[in-house]
Amino acid sequence: MTIRYGIYFTIEAVEEFVRNLSSSQAVKEFQSAQTEYQNNPDVKKMQEEYVSVAQNFQQKQTNGTLTQEDINVIRQLQANLNRHPAIIRYAQTQQMMVMMLQDCNSAISEMLGFDFAATAAPTSSC
């Protein structure tokens, strides 16, 4: 049994929480969407094209040779990426995961009496 901040946690309880979270429908949906997103050949091709065009775009912007046509091309590529079903699904499930983790943090924080995520976050070094 572990004692933290006057609250008793058993290793079993923590492990059960992690198991339940890991096996939740939201996590499964996210993992599926992430795999589809990462392995989709159309998405990869579109992203590679976008990176190439974006690099050219930045170079032209720096050189002062950027045209309206260049702007239209990159906007169209962005729109195509934003409309791709695999990307939409990934973004939606990612947002669901964020909301679920925020809910988990709220529940844990309520039990502890302080913001758990803020305390558990790694310290930044500047």
PLY file of the C-alpha trace (Angstrom):
ply
format ascii 1.0
element vertex 126
property float x
property float y
property float z
element edge 125
property int vertex1
property int vertex2
end_header
0.00 0.00 0.00
1.30 3.43 -0.91
0.47 6.53 1.07
0.48 9.83 -0.80
-0.96 13.07 0.49
-2.94 11.26 3.17
-4.72 9.02 0.63
-4.10 5.30 0.42
-3.46 3.78 -2.99
-2.88 0.13 -3.55
-0.76 -0.96 -6.46
-3.67 -3.18 -7.49
-6.05 -0.21 -7.59
-3.67 1.82 -9.73
-3.07 -1.14 -12.05
-6.82 -1.71 -12.37
-7.32 1.97 -13.23
-4.65 1.72 -15.94
-6.16 -1.53 -17.29
-9.63 0.00 -17.42
-8.34 3.12 -19.10
-6.27 1.13 -21.61
-9.16 -1.14 -22.53
-11.74 1.64 -22.85
-13.56 2.12 -26.13
-12.13 5.63 -26.51
-8.55 4.34 -26.29
-9.27 1.51 -28.71
-10.86 3.92 -31.19
-7.92 6.30 -30.89
-5.38 3.52 -31.42
-7.27 2.26 -34.45
-7.54 5.75 -35.94
-3.89 6.43 -35.23
-2.81 3.22 -36.97
-5.02 4.00 -39.96
-3.65 7.55 -40.12
-0.02 6.45 -39.87
-0.33 3.62 -42.39
-2.62 5.20 -44.97
-0.68 5.50 -48.24
-2.88 8.35 -49.50
-2.24 10.36 -46.35
1.51 9.72 -46.56
1.58 10.82 -50.19
-0.46 13.94 -49.47
1.73 14.85 -46.49
4.92 14.37 -48.49
3.55 16.61 -51.24
2.49 19.19 -48.67
5.95 19.22 -47.04
7.60 19.68 -50.42
5.26 22.49 -51.42
5.56 24.13 -47.97
9.37 24.15 -48.21
9.14 25.71 -51.66
6.57 28.15 -50.32
8.88 29.26 -47.49
11.81 29.62 -49.86
9.76 31.77 -52.24
8.44 33.80 -49.31
12.00 34.44 -48.13
13.14 35.35 -51.65
10.14 37.60 -52.25
8.99 35.54 -55.24
5.81 34.12 -53.71
2.80 34.38 -55.99
-0.93 34.11 -55.45
-0.78 30.84 -57.37
1.66 29.45 -54.75
-0.70 30.52 -51.98
-3.64 28.89 -53.75
-1.73 25.63 -54.22
-0.78 25.34 -50.54
-4.28 26.27 -49.41
-5.74 23.58 -51.66
-3.33 20.99 -50.26
-4.26 22.00 -46.72
-7.95 21.71 -47.56
-7.43 18.27 -49.09
-5.57 17.07 -46.01
-8.27 18.48 -43.71
-10.97 16.63 -45.66
-9.30 13.23 -45.71
-11.41 10.72 -43.72
-8.41 9.13 -41.97
-7.16 12.53 -40.81
-10.62 13.62 -39.68
-11.12 10.39 -37.70
-7.68 10.67 -36.11
-8.28 14.28 -35.07
-11.71 13.45 -33.65
-10.51 10.46 -31.64
-7.50 12.45 -30.45
-9.87 15.12 -29.13
-11.98 12.43 -27.42
-8.81 11.13 -25.73
-7.88 14.61 -24.52
-11.35 15.08 -23.03
-11.26 11.65 -21.37
-7.83 12.32 -19.86
-9.01 15.72 -18.63
-11.97 13.96 -16.97
-9.59 11.44 -15.38
-7.40 14.28 -14.13
-10.44 16.04 -12.69
-11.54 12.91 -10.84
-8.06 12.22 -9.48
-7.54 15.88 -8.59
-10.86 15.98 -6.73
-9.82 12.97 -4.66
-6.40 14.45 -3.92
-7.53 18.00 -3.37
-5.10 19.53 -5.88
-4.44 19.54 -9.63
-2.85 16.15 -10.18
-1.76 16.77 -13.79
0.00 20.01 -12.89
1.88 18.24 -10.11
2.64 15.12 -12.15
3.86 17.03 -15.20
7.61 17.06 -15.76
9.35 20.21 -14.72
10.49 22.40 -17.56
14.02 23.67 -17.75
14.84 26.97 -19.35
0 1
1 2
2 3
3 4
4 5
5 6
6 7
7 8
8 9
9 10
10 11
11 12
12 13
13 14
14 15
15 16
16 17
17 18
18 19
19 20
20 21
21 22
22 23
23 24
24 25
25 26
26 27
27 28
28 29
29 30
30 31
31 32
32 33
33 34
34 35
35 36
36 37
37 38
38 39
39 40
40 41
41 42
42 43
43 44
44 45
45 46
46 47
47 48
48 49
49 50
50 51
51 52
52 53
53 54
54 55
55 56
56 57
57 58
58 59
59 60
60 61
61 62
62 63
63 64
64 65
65 66
66 67
67 68
68 69
69 70
70 71
71 72
72 73
73 74
74 75
75 76
76 77
77 78
78 79
79 80
80 81
81 82
82 83
83 84
84 85
85 86
86 87
87 88
88 89
89 90
90 91
91 92
92 93
93 94
94 95
95 96
96 97
97 98
98 99
99 100
100 101
101 102
102 103
103 104
104 105
105 106
106 107
107 108
108 109
109 110
110 111
111 112
112 113
113 114
114 115
115 116
116 117
117 118
118 119
119 120
120 121
121 122
122 123
123 124
124 125
